[in-house]
Amino acid sequence: MFTLYRLENGTLTRRDPAADCLADDLWIDMIAPTKEEEAAVEAALGVEIPTREEMREIETSAQVYKSGDALVMTVRVLTRQAPLGPALADATFILTPQHLVTVRYLDSTPFRTFSTRVDQGNDVPTDPEAILLGILTAIVGRVADVLEEVKDGLDTLSRSVFSQGGEQSPSIVDADLQNALKRIGRSGDLASRVRESLHSLARTVSFLKAAEKATPIAPEIKLILNTLNGDIQSLLDYNLYLAQTTQFLLDSTLGLINIQQNAIIKIFSVAAVIFLPPTLIASIYGMNFKHMPELNLVFGYPGALCLMVVSAILPYWYFRRRGWL
């Protein structure tokens, strides 16, 4: 499907997708387009729509390039895929002097935010370049929000990890630390996806700045490009800081788990040392004494069996109660 926007009376207006004359539309937003829809846009605008496989290619020459008078740029956009969680969705921008075509196969918050802004008529752009920069600005803003969420989560994790212990049993502490490990892993995974998205944005903005050097552009467009470039670089630096924080928390959590396990092993080692002398004496004499009254008891043998069972159960129960097992 696709959504069409046309400039009417100086305002960007959404129109019926079934209407003709795609060449008169300023912005064509294609979501999971069919072959027929791709062919219609290609015939109307004289551009080539990349396939989904081409959009996923990672080499720079496939991500940003010029095709005729059109600039083709692919950006990795953060999105949520239930129940998988955060993911990266490819979004391709095809910019011509008269049109902007966006191609994507998953919906994402920045596009919804920008579409809502257009529908409400709030500071609506009136040319393809301004629409493109508006969407890129929304994507950068969303990335900044995600990084703030990651930072808040890491702060909470830090307080949780370094406040372990106290009156809690070792088993509870160990379970909390294992849960913290999973949360740290999720934060690190999200930060890595953010980094990939930011690198694709930086590549796109650099490509736009290089392409615009050959043609004069409006001062406000140049200002937005410079602002976007600065924001992206600052977010990359901040993402690096979060990655270092994540690594620090990971190392600290693994260290605390190691200390906890060493403490438990120490307890078992001490217990083994305590019972070693009695075991040594028993092994030397073998309990082979002439006078052993218990051997004459009727229930001596069953009693010994019960005593062995109890001697195994009691330490197990005690260790479980202490949280060592």
N, C-alpha and C positions, 0 to 999 in steps of 0.2 A: 504494500500500500504506500501511498505518498500523500503528503499534505502540501498544498499550493498556497503561496502568498504572493499577492500582486499589489503594486503601488497604486492606490486610488485616492485622488484628492490629497496627495501628499502624505498618505497614511498607509502603512503596510497592513494589508487586510487578508485574512484567510478566506479562501474561496472553495467552491465545490470541486472536489477532485475529478468528478466526471466531466467537467467542462473541457472544451478544446483550447487550442492556442496556448500550448505550454511555453512557446517562445515569448509570450507577454508576461510571464511570471518572473518575479524577482528572486524568490527563494523556493526551491523545490526540495522538500524534505522527504527522503525515501527510507522507509522502514521495512526491512526484509522484502525488497522488491521482487516481483516475478520477472521472468524473461520478457514478457510482453511489455511490462512497465519500463524496464530498462531500454528496450528497443524504441519505445515511444519517446522517451527523453533524449536518447541518442539522436533520433531522427529530427526532433524539434530543435535541439540546441547545437547539434554537430559536435558533441563530445563523446568520449568513450567511457562508459561506466566500468570500473574495475570489478572483477568477480570477488567473491568472498575469500577465495584462496589467495588471490593476488593481494587483497588487503592485509592478509595475515603474514605476508613475507616480511622478514626482519631487516633485510639489507636497506641501507639508506636510499639507494637509487630507486627502490620500489616504494618507499614511503613518501618521498617528496620529489616531484619531477614536473617538467613542463611538457604539455602535449598541445602543440599548436599555440593558440593564444590563451589556453587554459592552464592554471596552476592546480596540480593535483597533490593533496596532502592527506596523510592518514595519521590519526591521533589515537592513542590508547586511552580510553575513557573508563574511569572506575564506575562499576555498577554492582548491584546486588543480585545474585542468583539464588533464590531459595530452592533447596535447603543448603546449597553449597557455600553460601556466604559471598564475600567480596570477590569480584572478578574483573578482568579487563576486557572491554568491548572495543572493537575497531570501528572508528568513524572516519569516513573519507569525505574531504571537502574538495569540490571541484569549482574553482573560482574563475569566472570569465569576466570580461568588462561589463557585461549586462546581466549576468546571472550568478547565483550560488546554488550548487546542488550538494546536498548532504546525503550520504549513503551509510546506513547502519543496519545492523541485524538484531540489536538489543536496545531496549529503551533505557534511558539513564536520566538521573536527576537534573544535570545541567541543561539538557535539551528541553525537559518539561518546564524548568524554571524560565528559560528564555522564551519558549512558546507562550507561556502564561503572561509574561511581560508584554509580548507583542499583542496578544489578544486584549489585554487591558489598556493598551495604548500608552504605556508608561515609557517615555523617552525612546520611542521606536526608531531604529535606524532606517534610512531611506535609500541605501545603495548596497550592493553585494559585499563590498569590503567591510562596511560598518556592521553588517549582519554577521559576517565571519568573525570579526573581532569581538562582537557581543557574545557569540557562542563560546569563543575561546576564553573570554573573561569569566563567563559562567563556569566553565570547566575548571579554571584555575581557582576560582572561589570555592568550588566544591572540594577540590584537593586540599585547600587550606583548612576547610572545616574537618575533613577526615584526619588531617595531621593533628588538629586540636583534640579530636577524640582519642587518637592514639596517645598523645601526651597525657591526657587525663587518666586514661587506663594505666599507663606506665607509672604515674604518680600513685595511684591506688595500689598497684602491685608492689611498688617499692615499700610503701607503709606496711603492707601485709607480710611481705617476705622478712623484713627486718624487725617485725614485732612478734615473730614466732617464738614459742617456748613458754616461759612462765610456768603456770600451773597445768598446762595442757600435757596430756600423755604423749609419749613419743609417736604412737600410731596416728593420733590426730594431727600432730605437727607434720609427720611424713605425708599424710593425705593432703594436707593444705599445701605443702611444697610441691607435690606432684600436680595438683590443680594449678598452682602458680606457673609451673613449667608449661602446661598446655596454653595458658593465657599469654605467656611470654611468646610462645611459638606463633600464636595467632596474630599478636601485635607485630612480630617480626615479618610475618608473611604479608600483612597489610602494608607495612612500610616499604617492603620490596616492590609491591605492585604500584604504590604511589610513586616510587622512584622511577619505575619504567614509564608511567604516565607522564611524569614531569620531563623526562628526557625526550619523549616524543613531542611534547609541547614546545620544548626549547628548540628542537630541530625544525619544527614548523615555523616558529616565529623567526628564527634565523633565516630560513628559506624565504619567508615573506619580505624580510628586510633587504635581503640580497636582490630579490626580484624587483622590489620597488625602487631600487637605486637607478634602474634604467628608465623609469617613468616618474614624472613629478606627481607627488601625492599631497593631499590636503594636510596642513599642519596638525589638525586634530587626530588624523589617522596615524601620523608619525609619532605623535605623543602617546597614543594608546599602545602602539607597538613597543615603544621604549619602556612604557610602564609595565606591560606584560612581561617583557624580557627581564626587567628588574625583579618583578614579583616571582617569576619562575626561578631565577637564580637564588633568591633569598629562601624560597621554599626548598630548593635542593640542599642548601646549607643546613636548614632546619631538619630536613629529613635525615641528613648525615648524623646530626646530633642525636636524633631519636634512635637511629641504628646503633650508635655507640652506647646509648643508655640501655637499649634492649640487650646488647651483648654483655654489658656490666651486670644486669639483673640475671641473665642466664648463668653467667659464671658464678655469681653469688648464690643463686638457688642451688646449683649443682654442688657448690662447696658446702652449703648447709646440710644438704642431703648426705653428703659424704661424711661430714662430722657426726650426724645422727647415726648413721650406720656403723661408724667406728666405735661410737659409745656403746651400742648394743653388742657388738662383737667383743668389746672389752669386758662386758658383764659376763658373757658366756665363758670367756677365757679365765676370768677369776673363779667362776663356779667350777670349771674343770680343774683348776689348781687346788681348790679347797678339797675336792673329793679325791684327789690323786693319792695322798698318804693313806687313807683308809683302803683304797683299792690296792695299793702296793702291799700293805700288811696282809690283806685277804689273799692276794696272789701268792705271797710267800708261804703262808701256813695252810692255805687251801681249806680252812675251817675243818681240818682233820684232827679233831681232839677226841680223846677217849670218852670224856664225860660231856655229853651234849643232851641235856634233859629234853629239849624240844623234839628230838628224834623219836622219843617214846610217846609223844602226844598223839591221840587219835586223829585230831584235826591239824596236826603239824604241817603235813604236805599241802592241803588246801589253803591253810593259813599263809604259808609261804608264797603260794601263787597269788593270793589276794594282796599280800604285802607288795609283791613285785608290780602288780597292776596299779596299786595306789601310789607307789613310789614313782611311777611313770606319769600318772595323771596329775598329781599335786604340782610338780615343777611346771608342767605344761599350763595348768590353770593359772599358776602364779605369774608366769612369763606373759601369758595373754592379758592378765589383769593389769600388768605393768606397761603393756603396750610394746613389749619387745618382740612380739611375734605378730 
